[in-house]
């Protein structure tokens, strides 16, 4: 199970608790990308200790399902609203303010599979930093899923 330490906690609205309520294309994406280690759109930097990512989503744009296995944190670079589906069936709207930051830590064998869509009217942007010295080995970086 993951642990997280919030900075300023974004506001969340639960939409569903069952994958049966998700669109068929989202369910398929979760199956196809179940082990996708590309956790954001652009890898900005990588060394033996960290991976630094940037993701920028235009209104209506969605980033594919991906799996987090490494300890990591993200910071919002712009305010906005996302639609996020997570393993276990949860779908929620998440409302971010500029500078919101959260840290997640995973024990051996633990992970989180989710997607990220921009449900707002403006660009939604994050910087994500993965810590490679975590309980789990890094997943391979796919080309970005399907």
Order of alpha helices (4+ residues) and beta strands (2+ residues): beta-beta-alpha-beta-beta-beta-beta-beta-beta-beta-beta-beta
